[in-house]
Structure formats: structure tokens, C-alpha cells
Amino acid sequence: MVTQQSRLGRGGRSIEKLPRTKLYTLAFAIAPYAAYERMRGGGNTLAPVELAPGVPATLVLSYPTAVRILNDPERFPADPRVWQKSLGEEHPLLPMLQWRPNALRCAGKEHTRYRDALIQATAAVDLHAVRDRTIRVAVSLINRLLEIADYRETVGLYVVEVIDHYITPLVFTVLNEVVGCPPDIGQRLRRAFAAMFEGIDTEEVNAEVASALVELLALKHAVPGEDIASRLVHQCGGLSDEERMAQLVTIYSAGIEPVRNLIANTMRRMLTDARYRHDNHNFTPPVEDAVEETLADDPPMANLCNSYPRQPVLVDGVWLPAHQPVLVSMAACNTDPAIVGDKGWTDNKSHLAFGSGPHACLDIARGMTKQIAVQAIAQFFDAFPEAELAIPAHEVAWRPGPFHRAPAAVPVAVPSTPPLIIPPAPIRR
């Protein structure tokens, strides 16, 4: 019989012998692409990192290597249950990464069962209705922006921070409507998921998420509607309410932070890239192109798609330890010089922003993400074509964290504009 020790001695080097990069620091948040380049030094396709102090992991930097790993669930299962025992019960990473009975955190038959439930629950989502909802919410928020903006008399412009006052409420409102979540429960989920992505108040986050979702499911048992939560309750009969809650956690996790970051990153790109300025005399790329470009070379979730090998695995001449997270860096892989050369992505949509393999985002989730992002951005710039970043681009602060790529704030200077007409909700038959 070949033991683990003898297998490790058959060639290859240990990932532990390479220098470890801390993904949770402000320094990494400020210059992640420089860090990826350093980690690639010497042709490395994998690099040891820390997700939090004393929490080691491996980061995948190579596009081909990432695709192989993401499509190999037998050697790289997504179930974290053995690994998470090494963390304390209140570790701040737990709400984000701990095992739940959902497709993201399971393997094999469990994964198939939960993914099928997600497909069934989201099958009735109408992307045309999502577009209409996004436009109505965007216009309503735009009409209130100048009321809360800071007026700069010296330049005759208003300055508003768009992440807190436009992007975040828009994303939550649209997602709550699609899920079928009332505003009061939605506000509780908004606070809890914000804390989850920031890695704070582990026990309180889990308790608040559970409390809000229990209330939502009870409402849908009693008063069903044409929404995702109602379909989970009434058309996914093989699930317990605990499992239904876990599917809703997946939906909110995928529908809030990535979408919010995508909108913020794309707006920042359009405010700082001369190609997208309104006074450009050449052809200005449409918003759809800006969104796709951002997904490719500055994805909103930079490092994720976690897996946990059950035994040591040899990949690209490097041994990865058992039961330690392997994260795919979508940001590093999408900009892998071996794939894109020195010009970066153009119109190639084979990026990994939505993952790959059996755990990739559902098609409907991709469609919703793009629809919400495109309409949110288009409505804003239609209302404020003269909008400018209110600070120099290099002064935009970035939120530290091992998983996301997101500015902390995007202050925008806009002129006064008359209120927009909110389009009526269409009657759908």
C-alpha cells in the first residue's frame, strides 16, 4: 500500500515551502494585481496564502489550472466540514465559509440535490421583469440622491457616495422583490449579510440570518406568491425548512455582494476611463461592454470557489495538503499572462467571474447579475451624463478582505437635475 508519506516523497514540492501572502490586509486590497504578479514569480501557478491570521490556504493563479480544479470535484470537493473544525466556533470566517446544506458547500449527491432545488426555485424568474424592477428602483433612488447629497457651492455640484446611497439599496430592493421578501425582513438580512462579508460578529450574524429567514419561510407557507421563496416552500417538497433556509443563504450571498461590487467597480471604471466619458468624440462602448470587461479583468469576487482536498494532491508539481482550502483567484486567472498576453481581455467572455464546472453560477443568476448591473449603471449615467469622480482615482479606498474586490466608497460629483418619471410597473400575464 502506498502511504501519504511515500506519495509525498515521489517528487514535487510542498506548497508550505513557498512564501505566504496575507489576503486580508489593506496592503493587499490596495494593490492585489501586483501581489498576484509577485506570487507568480518563477512560474508558480499556485501560491500559499493566509485568509486570516493563522488560517492557511492555497490560491490558484493559473487559468488552465483553475479550470482543471473547478471541473474535478472528486479530488477537490467543496465540503468544508473537516477543515472548519480547525477554526474556533466564533471565527469570523465561519459565516462566509462554513458548511451549510446547500449546493455551494456540498459534494456528490448532496450537491446535485441542492443545485436541482435552486434550479427549480429560480426557474420562474423573468429577466424582463428584473429589468423593469431595476429601472423603477433606480429612478426612485436617483430622484432622492440630490436630497442627501453634499452641495459644493464653489463648483455648483452635488457630491454623493453612490455605494451606500444608490448601489446597495438598489441591489437589496430588487433581490428582495425577486425572492419575495418583505422590506422589514429584507432590512434585517441586509445588515446581517453586510456583517457576514466583513467577517464580524459571527454568532450574531448566523442568529440574525436564521431568525429573518425562519420568518420569511413561515410567511410563504401561509401566503405564497410568484417568487423564489414561495417556490422553495411549495415546489421543492423534498427539502426541510432548514435546507430551504440554506438555499436562500446561497441566493442572498450570490445576489448581494458580487452584484454590488460589480456595479461599483464598473462605475469606477467608467468614471476614470476616457473611453467611457460623455465628451469622447469617438465611439463610446455601451454599458454592457463595461460590465463584461469588469467581470473579466476586475471581478467582484476576486478569490473564492473554495474546495478542500480529502488527501494530499499533486498539482503542477506542488503538493497541496489535505483538508486545507484551495481558492481560485478569478482575478489572477482572468489576467493570467499565459492566456491574455500583455494586452488583457478584450471581448473574450470565457472569464471565471461566474466560476466553472459543477459549482458554477446558474445561467439565471448570471442573467440577473448582468441585468441588474447594466440597468443600474445605465439609469445613473442617463440621469447624470456629466458625472465625475469627486476625488482623484488613486484616492479611492478599497475594502480589505480575502474574497472580494470592492471600493469602500465611490464619491461622485453630479449637477442638479429635474426629477425623473418613475415608469409604472407593467402588467404581466
N, C-alpha and C positions, 0 to 999 in steps of 0.2 A: 504494500500500500504506500502511496506517495503522501507524505505528510506535508502540512503547510510549510514547515521549516525547510524541507528538502525542495519544495516547489520554489520557495523564495531564493534558494541557492542556485537555481538553474539559469541565472542570467537576469539582467535587468537591475535597475537601482531602485532604492526606496524613495518614495515621494518625500519622506520625512527629512532627507538629507539636503533638500533644496531650501533656500531662504523663504521664510513665510511672510506673506503680505497681510496687513490688517485692513480688512474691508470696511470696518465700522468707523474709521477715523475721518475727521474733517479734511485732512490732507488728501486722502483717497477720493473723497467726494468732490474736491476742487479739481483734481486732475486724474480721473480714472484711466483715460486712454494712455497717458504717459506711464501709468502703473502697469497697464496691460503690456505695453511695449517692453518695459523692463522685465516683466515676468517671462516674456517670450525669448529673452536673451539666450543665445546658444541653441536656438531652435526648439525650445521647450513648447510642447503642446498642452502640458498640464502644469499646474503650479500649486504649491501648498499655501493655504490662506487661513486666516482666522475670521470667523463670523462674529465673534465677541471675545472678550478676554478669556483665554484658555479653552476656546472651542475651535478645534482644528477642522479643516475641510480641504477638499481638492477642487480647484477651479479649472474648467476646461476652456482652453484658449483657441483651439483649432476648429474650424468649421467642419471638416470631414470627420474629425474625432467626435465632435458633438453629435453629428447625425448618426454615427455608429452607436454611440452610447444611448441616445434617445430612442433608438429602434431596437434595443437589446434589453427588454425588461426582465429577461431571465437572469442575466448577470448583474443588471442594475435595476433592482426593484425599487419602487417609490415608498415602500413601507418603512417608517422611521421608528417603529416601536422598540427595537433593541437599542438603537442609538440614543433615544431620548431618555433612557434610564440613566445615562451618564450625566444628565443635567439635573439640577435641583428642581423641585416641584414648582417653584415660583420663578424659574429662569425666564428672562424677558423674551427669549427666542421661542418659547413654547407656544404661545397663541398663534404665531405665524407658521411654525413647522411641525407641531405635534400631530400625532396620529388622530385622524377622525374617520368615521365610516363614510368616506366619500371617494370619488374617483382619483383625486389628486394624491391621496395618502395611502392608497391600497394597491395591491398587485393581484395578478391572476384572475380567478373567478369573481372575487370581490370587486376588483376594478371594473370588470365588464358589467357587472350588475348595476353598479352605481352610475357608470357612464351611460348605460341604457336608460336609466331613470332620468338623468339630465337631458338626454336627447328627447325623451317623451315629454318632459315638463316644458321644454323650450320650443317644442315643435310648432306651437300656435303663435309664436312671436311674429308679428307683422312688421317687417323693416320699414315699410311705408308709414305705418303708424308711429314707429320710433322716430322717423324723420320729422313727422308732423309735431310730435310731442317736444322734440328737441327745439324746434323752431319756436313754438309757443313759449316754452320756458325761457329760452334765450332772449326773446324780445321783451318778456316781462322783466327779466333781470336787468337788461340793458336800460330799460326805462327808469330803473331805480338807481343806476350806478352814479349818476351825477348828484343825486341827493346825499350820497355818503362820501363822495369824492372830496379831496382837499383842493380848493381853488387856489391857484398860484397867480396872484394879480399881476406880478411882474411880466409874465408871459401870456396871460389870458387863457390859460389852460387848466383843466382839471386833472388831478393825478389820482388814480385808483389802483389798488392792488387787486389784480384780476383772479388770483388763485382762490383767495378767501371769499371774495365778493361776487365772483362770477362763475368760475370753473367748478369749484367744489359744490355749491348749491345746485348748479345745473345738473351735474352728473348724478348726485343723490336723488334729485327730484325725478329725473327721467327713469332711473333704475327702480326707484320705489314704485312708480306707476306701472312699469312693466311687470314687476314682481307681484304687485297688488298689495303693497304695504302702505297703511295709512301714515300721514305725516308725523303724528306723535310717536309712533313706534319707530318710524324712519329716523327721527332725530336722535333717539337713543342709540340706534345702530350706527349712525354717523359718528357719534362721539366714541363708541366702543371700537369701531374699526380703525378710526384715526389713531387711537392708542395702540391697537394691535400692530399696525405698520411701523409705529415708532418704537415698539418694544418696551412699553411701560405698563405698570400695574397689571401684571399677569393674571392674578386671581380675580381682580375686579373686572378686567376685560372679559374673561370667559363667563363670569357670572352675568354680566350685563347683556352679552350677546345671547346667552341661553335664555334669560328672562324675556327679552324682546321677541325672540323667535318662538318661544312657547306661546306667548300671547298672540302672535301673528297666526300660528297654525290653529290655535283654538278658534280664532275669528273665521278662518277659512273652512274649518269643519262646520261651523254654524251658518256662515253666509258666504258660499263660494261665488267666485266671479270668473271672468275670462282673463286669467292671469297665471303666472308661473306657479305661485304658491298654491293656488286652488288646484291646478293640475297635479302637483306633487301629492296633495291630500287625496284627491278623488280619482286620479287615473294611474297612480303608482301604488296599487294596493299591496304590493309585496314589501313595502317599507314600513318601518316603525316611525313614530314621530321623532325619535332621536335621530334616525337616519335621514328623515326629511330635513331636520334642522341642519345636519351636516351638509346636505346638498345646497341649502340656502347660504351657508357659510362660504361654500365654493363660489356660488353666483355673486355674492357681495364682494368677496375677495378679488375675483376677476373683473368685476364690473365697476369698481370704485378706483382703487389706487392706480392700476395700469391706465385706465381711461383718463383720469385726472392728470396724470403725469404726461401722457401723450399729448393732450391739449396744451398743457403748459409748455412743454418742450417745443411743440410745433409753433405756438405763438411767439415764443422767444426767437426761434429761427426766422420767422417771417418779419419780426421787428428789427432784426440785426443783419439780415442777408439782403444785399442790394437787389437781388433778382426778384424779390417779392415786394419791393416798395412801389407805391402808387405812382410815383413820378418817373418810373423807369420807362424809357422810350422804346424799349424792346419788348418782346413777348413776355408776359408775366405768367409763370407757371400757376395752374389752378391749385386751390387748397388741397384737393385730393393728392396732387403730386407732393406737396409739402408734408402731408401726413405720412404718405408712403415712404418718403425719404427719411423722415424722422424715425419711423419704425425700423428702417434698415441701418442707419448709422448712429442713432442715439436712442435706442429703445427704452421705453418707460420702466420696464423691469429688466435691469441690466444683468443680474446674476440670480438664477433660480433654477427651475426644473430639477429639483433635488432627487437624487437616488442614493441608495445605501447598499453597497455590495455585501452579500452574505458571507463572502470569504475573500481573501486577498486576490486581486485581479491584476494581470499584467496588461497594460495599455501603453502603446507607443514606447516600449522599453522601460516603463516605470511601473513599479508595484504599488497599487493602491490598497490601503488597509481595509479590512473587513469592518462593517458597521460604523463607517465614518462618512459624512456627507460628501457626495460628489455633485457640485453645482456646475451647470452650463452657463458660461458667460455669453449671453446673447450679444452683448455689446462688443466683446472681444472677437467672437466668432464671425459676426456680421462684417467686421472690419479687418478680418484676417488677411494680411498681405499676401498670403499664399493663394487666396481666392480673388481678392479685388485688386491686387497690384497697388500702385501708388495713386490711383485716381478715385478709389472708393466706389460705392454703389451708384448706379445711375437709375435705370428703370427696372432693375432686376428685383423681382418680388419673391425670390427664394430665400428671404431672410428668416431668421429664427425667432423673431419677436413673439410669435404665437406658438413657439415650440415645434416639435416634430414627433412622429411616432404615435404610439397609443395614448399618450397623455397630452397630445397637442390640443389647443383650444378648439372647441366645436366650431363648425362653419358659421352657425348663427351667432355665436359670441364674437367671432371676427367681424361679421357684418354689422352687429350692433356697435362694436367699438369704433369702427371706421365711420359709421353713420353719425353717431353722436359727436365724434371729434370734428368731422368735416362741417357739420351744420353749426356747431357751437362756434367754431372759428370763423366760418363764412358770415354768420349773422353779426358777429362782433366787428369784423372789418368792413362789412357793408354799412354798418351804423357809423363807424369811425374810420374812414379810409385814411385820415391824416394821423392816425395814432402813431405815437413814437414811444420807444422805451424811455422811461423817465430818468434813468441813470445810465452811465456808461456800461456797455455789455460786460466788461470784465468785473464789474462790481455786483453782478447778480450772484446772490448767495445760493449755495447748494445744500440740500438736506443730507446730513451724514446718514449712512445706513448701508448694510452689506448687500441689499437686494435691489433697491430702487435707484433710478437716475431721475432726479427731480429737483427743480429750483425751489428754494424756500419761499421766495416771493418774486413776483413779476410786476413791478410798478409801471403803469402805462399812463402817458400824458395824452389827453383827448380834448377836443374842443367841445363847446356846448352844442347840443343837437336837439331838435324838437322830438317829442315822444313818438315812438313808432307805433303803428297799429298792430295789435296782437291778433293774429289770424284765428278765426273761430275753429273749434275742434270739429273735424269732419265727421260726418255720419257714415259709419261703415256697416255694410250689410253682409 
